[in-house]
Amino acid sequence: MCLAIPGKILKINQEKKTALVDFDGIKQEVVIALIQDPEIGKYVIIHAGYAIEQMNEQEALEAIDQWKEIADEQDLDLADVI
């Protein structure tokens, strides 16, 4: 099973092909080399530290809410899931 978590691009490092991504307050550096034309403010799906797909904001926010519900049901912090 693989998990893919949506996050919002905050900052891009073109030289390293990485971005700082915000997962509902949890910020992590991820590789964006697989994404065509990544932009600050856009949402991407992250798997194993790589951005694998861009998605629209509405879908991303709905998915984040679902992850929060899963974490709550399991008595976990969202950071434990990400």
C-alpha positions in Angstrom: 0.0 0.0 0.0 1.3 3.5 -0.8 0.1 6.7 0.8 0.0 10.0 -1.2 -0.5 13.1 0.8 -1.4 16.5 -0.7 0.5 19.6 0.2 0.9 23.2 -0.9 4.2 24.5 -2.4 5.6 27.4 -0.4 9.0 27.8 -1.9 10.9 26.3 -4.8 14.6 25.6 -5.2 15.1 25.3 -9.0 18.8 24.4 -8.6 18.1 21.4 -6.4 14.6 20.6 -8.0 13.1 20.7 -4.5 10.3 22.6 -2.8 9.2 23.4 0.7 5.7 22.0 1.0 3.1 22.7 3.7 1.0 19.8 4.8 -1.6 21.6 6.9 1.1 23.3 9.1 3.7 20.6 8.7 6.5 21.7 6.4 8.8 19.4 4.6 11.3 19.6 1.7 10.3 17.4 -1.2 11.7 16.6 -4.7 9.7 18.2 -7.5 11.8 16.9 -10.5 8.8 14.7 -11.6 6.3 17.6 -11.8 6.0 19.8 -14.9 6.0 23.5 -14.2 5.5 23.5 -10.4 4.4 26.9 -8.9 4.4 28.4 -5.5 0.8 28.2 -4.1 -0.1 25.1 -6.1 -1.0 21.8 -4.5 0.9 18.6 -5.2 0.5 15.0 -4.1 3.6 13.6 -2.3 4.7 10.0 -2.1 8.0 8.9 -0.5 9.4 12.5 -0.6 8.5 13.1 -4.3 5.9 15.3 -5.8 4.1 12.9 -8.2 1.1 14.9 -9.4 -0.4 18.4 -9.3 -4.0 18.8 -8.1 -6.5 21.6 -7.7 -7.0 23.3 -4.4 -10.5 22.0 -3.7 -9.5 18.4 -4.2 -6.4 18.9 -2.1 -8.3 20.5 0.8 -10.9 17.7 0.7 -8.1 15.1 0.8 -6.4 16.9 3.7 -9.7 16.9 5.6 -10.0 13.1 5.0 -6.5 12.6 6.3 -7.4 14.6 9.4 -10.4 12.4 10.0 -8.3 9.2 9.7 -5.7 10.6 12.1 -8.5 11.6 14.6 -10.2 8.2 14.3 -6.8 6.5 15.0 -6.0 8.9 17.8 -2.9 10.2 15.9 -1.5 13.6 15.2 -1.6 14.5 11.5 2.2 14.6 11.6 2.2 10.8 12.5 0.4 10.1 9.2 2.6 12.4 7.0 
